[in-house]
Amino acid sequence: MSSIIIIGDTHLGQSLSIGTIGIGSNLNSRIIDQINLLDWTLEQAIEIGVSHIIVTGDIFDEPKPLPSLITLLVSWLKKCQTYSIHVHLIYGNHDILRSGFTYSSPLDIISEIELDNVSVYKHIDTIFIDNTAFTFIPFRDRKSLGTNSNQIALSLLKDSLIYELSSIPIIYQKIVVGHLAIEGSIPVGNEIDDISNELFCPIDMFNGYDYVWMGHVHQPQVLNKHNPYVAHIGSMDISNFGETEHNKHIVILDLLSKTFTTKKLPTRLLKKISVTVPVGVNDVTQYIIQQIEEMKDNLSDSTIKLDIILDSSEVQFSNKSAIEKFLLSAGVFNVNRITESKKSLLIKRDNS
């Protein structure tokens, strides 16, 4: 089966504040989760018989990642090499440090290593796999294109795509994978560094291509269903409590049938729980535990944020330690935070 796997932004090292240090490991649990998703992707590739994995960018969450993160990435790339799987890494905005018009990146280290099975894309480029052309587009904004006009910058990008298309045989399937925001997409987190310089690409920029998958925007979303199909694949992991409803996935593209399927990623769930304690409750802690007891089957192996609202200033505060102990005994992986607030007592104003 001639197939390609496309995965979203990996953001290695993101959201360490909601992780924990595991027993027997010095790594934050968030890093372990992120590497586990890469290993799961490799398992899928081996099972399906995939020869190429494409990563849409933001390999690292910071342009100055911890040395351990670079080591972990190289180790994963070498595992892919063992199974003759070629990995394509596209520069994202989180991967670059800017000095004027000069970019530097931790991905430059990966390029210097010159692993046989790894290609890194710092500039727009088109490659051919079987009878399919892949045009890779690293992150670009107005500043990187050397203009003060977003419209001119978008025009320059469109001209680049027309140039790339001119080198592709008509009978070939044509696919764009990159790290740009699509017009009409909904950013949900820290995707956009500078909104005034950000480029939101119109759908018609990709006329002539069959499929477009972009990283950059974390929420998976389809912007156009055909001629061409245009989507944000979304980031790989659920990285904050604003993404709890996201269904993260990979794309599996069959080059022979020219069709694709998606497969849900086994991300660790982040869950927000809110419990309101009414007036008249004598044992606040036990009341909260009873409320959680009813939903504990859905909390297994997840990271929890618990908001407790006391319905009156007269209600006593709870025992947070006891609640956390119960959550962990119920199978919760990590309790990120327990907050507690009381409703204010309204005081009538004496107009006299």
Residue pairs with C-beta under 8 A, 6 or more apart in sequence:
1 48
1 49
1 254
1 256
2 51
2 130
2 254
2 255
2 256
3 48
3 49
3 50
3 51
3 252
3 253
3 254
3 255
4 50
4 51
4 52
4 53
4 54
4 129
4 132
4 252
4 253
4 255
5 41
5 44
5 45
5 48
5 50
5 52
5 53
5 54
5 250
5 251
5 252
5 253
6 53
6 54
6 56
6 177
6 213
6 233
6 250
6 251
6 253
7 41
7 53
7 54
7 55
7 56
7 233
7 236
7 250
7 251
8 55
8 56
8 215
8 218
8 220
8 233
8 234
8 235
8 236
8 248
8 250
9 55
9 56
9 57
9 58
9 59
9 92
9 94
9 179
9 215
9 216
9 218
9 235
9 236
10 34
10 37
10 38
10 55
10 58
10 59
10 60
10 235
10 236
10 237
11 34
11 58
11 60
11 61
11 94
11 235
11 236
11 237
11 239
12 31
12 34
12 35
12 59
12 60
12 61
12 65
12 69
12 72
12 73
13 30
13 31
13 34
13 60
13 61
13 62
13 65
13 66
13 69
14 30
14 34
14 61
14 237
14 239
15 30
15 61
15 239
15 240
16 28
16 30
16 31
18 30
18 240
18 241
18 270
18 303
18 334
18 336
19 28
19 29
19 30
19 31
19 33
19 303
19 334
20 28
20 29
20 334
21 27
21 28
21 29
22 29
22 32
25 32
27 68
29 333
29 334
31 68
31 69
31 72
33 237
33 267
33 268
34 236
34 237
35 72
35 76
36 266
37 236
37 237
37 265
37 266
37 267
38 76
38 236
39 76
39 79
40 265
40 266
41 53
41 250
42 53
42 76
42 79
42 80
42 83
42 85
44 50
44 250
44 252
44 263
45 53
45 80
45 83
45 85
46 83
46 85
48 252
50 85
50 252
51 84
51 85
51 86
51 129
52 85
52 86
52 87
52 88
52 129
53 80
53 85
53 86
53 87
53 88
54 87
54 88
54 90
54 134
54 136
54 177
55 87
55 88
55 89
55 90
55 215
56 90
56 92
56 177
56 178
56 179
56 213
56 214
56 215
56 216
56 233
57 89
57 90
57 91
57 92
57 93
57 94
57 95
57 138
57 139
57 178
57 179
57 215
57 216
58 92
58 93
58 94
58 95
58 179
58 215
58 216
58 235
59 73
59 89
59 92
59 95
59 106
59 107
60 69
60 73
60 94
60 95
60 106
61 94
62 94
63 94
63 95
63 96
63 97
63 104
63 105
63 106
64 97
64 106
65 106
70 106
70 109
73 110
74 110
74 113
74 115
77 87
77 110
77 115
77 117
77 118
78 115
80 86
80 87
80 117
81 115
81 116
81 117
81 118
84 117
85 117
86 117
86 118
86 119
87 117
87 118
87 119
88 118
88 119
88 121
88 127
88 134
88 136
88 177
89 107
89 110
89 118
89 119
89 120
89 121
90 121
90 136
90 137
90 138
90 177
90 178
90 179
90 215
91 103
91 105
91 107
91 120
91 121
91 122
91 138
91 139
91 179
92 138
92 139
92 179
92 215
92 216
93 139
93 141
93 179
93 191
93 193
93 216
95 105
95 106
95 107
95 139
96 103
96 104
96 105
96 139
97 103
97 104
97 105
98 143
98 144
101 144
101 146
103 122
103 144
105 122
107 120
107 122
108 120
110 118
110 120
111 120
111 122
119 127
121 136
121 138
122 138
123 138
124 135
124 136
124 137
124 138
124 160
124 161
124 164
125 135
125 136
126 133
126 134
126 135
126 136
126 164
126 167
126 168
127 133
127 134
127 136
128 134
128 172
129 255
130 255
130 256
131 171
131 172
131 173
131 255
132 172
132 173
132 174
132 175
132 255
132 258
133 168
133 169
133 172
133 173
133 174
133 175
134 175
134 176
134 177
135 161
135 164
135 165
135 174
135 175
135 176
135 177
135 178
135 209
136 176
136 177
136 178
137 157
137 176
137 177
137 178
137 179
137 180
138 178
138 179
139 179
139 180
139 216
140 153
140 157
140 180
140 199
141 153
141 193
141 194
141 197
141 198
141 199
142 148
142 149
142 150
142 153
142 196
142 197
142 198
142 199
143 194
143 197
145 152
145 153
145 156
145 157
147 153
147 156
150 197
150 199
153 199
154 199
154 201
154 202
154 205
157 180
157 199
157 201
157 205
158 205
161 176
161 205
161 206
161 208
161 209
162 208
165 174
165 208
165 209
168 174
173 210
173 211
173 255
173 258
174 208
174 209
174 210
174 211
175 209
175 210
175 211
175 212
175 213
175 253
176 206
176 209
176 211
176 212
176 213
176 214
176 228
177 212
177 213
177 214
178 212
178 214
178 215
179 214
179 215
179 216
180 199
180 201
180 214
180 216
181 187
181 191
181 192
181 198
181 199
181 200
181 201
181 214
181 216
181 217
182 200
182 201
182 203
182 212
182 214
182 217
182 223
182 230
182 232
183 200
183 201
183 202
183 203
183 223
184 200
184 203
184 223
185 200
185 217
185 221
185 223
185 232
186 217
186 219
186 221
187 217
187 218
187 219
188 217
188 218
188 219
188 242
188 243
189 218
189 239
189 240
189 242
189 243
191 216
191 217
191 218
192 198
203 223
203 224
203 228
203 230
206 212
206 228
206 230
207 228
208 228
209 228
210 228
210 229
210 258
211 228
211 229
211 230
211 253
211 260
212 228
212 229
212 230
212 231
213 231
213 232
213 233
213 251
214 230
214 231
214 232
214 233
215 232
215 233
215 235
216 232
217 232
217 234
218 234
218 235
218 239
218 243
218 246
219 232
219 234
219 243
219 246
220 231
220 232
220 233
220 234
220 246
220 247
220 248
220 249
221 231
221 232
221 234
222 229
222 230
222 231
223 230
223 231
223 232
224 230
224 231
233 249
233 250
233 251
234 246
234 248
234 249
235 243
235 248
236 248
236 265
236 267
237 248
237 265
237 267
237 268
238 244
238 246
238 248
238 267
238 268
238 269
238 270
240 270
241 270
241 272
241 305
243 270
244 269
244 270
244 271
244 272
247 264
248 264
248 265
248 267
249 262
249 263
249 264
249 265
250 262
250 263
250 265
251 260
251 261
251 262
252 260
252 261
252 262
252 263
253 259
253 260
254 260
254 261
268 301
268 302
268 303
268 333
269 301
269 302
269 303
270 302
270 303
270 305
270 336
271 298
271 299
271 302
271 303
271 304
271 305
272 304
272 305
272 307
273 292
273 295
273 299
273 304
273 305
273 306
273 307
274 306
274 307
274 308
274 309
275 288
275 291
275 292
275 306
275 307
275 308
275 309
276 309
276 311
277 284
277 287
277 288
277 308
277 309
277 310
277 311
277 315
277 318
278 311
278 315
279 311
279 312
279 314
279 315
281 287
281 315
284 310
284 315
284 316
284 317
284 318
285 318
285 319
285 322
285 323
288 308
288 318
288 323
289 322
289 323
289 326
292 299
292 306
292 323
292 326
292 327
292 330
293 330
296 330
296 331
299 327
299 330
299 331
299 332
300 330
300 331
300 332
301 331
301 332
301 333
302 332
302 333
303 332
303 333
303 334
303 335
303 336
304 327
304 332
304 334
304 335
304 336
305 336
305 337
305 339
306 323
306 327
306 335
306 337
306 338
306 339
307 339
307 341
308 318
308 338
308 339
308 340
308 341
309 341
309 342
309 343
310 317
310 340
310 341
310 342
310 343
311 343
312 342
312 343
312 345
313 342
313 343
313 344
313 345
315 342
317 340
318 340
320 338
320 340
323 338
324 335
324 338
327 335
328 335
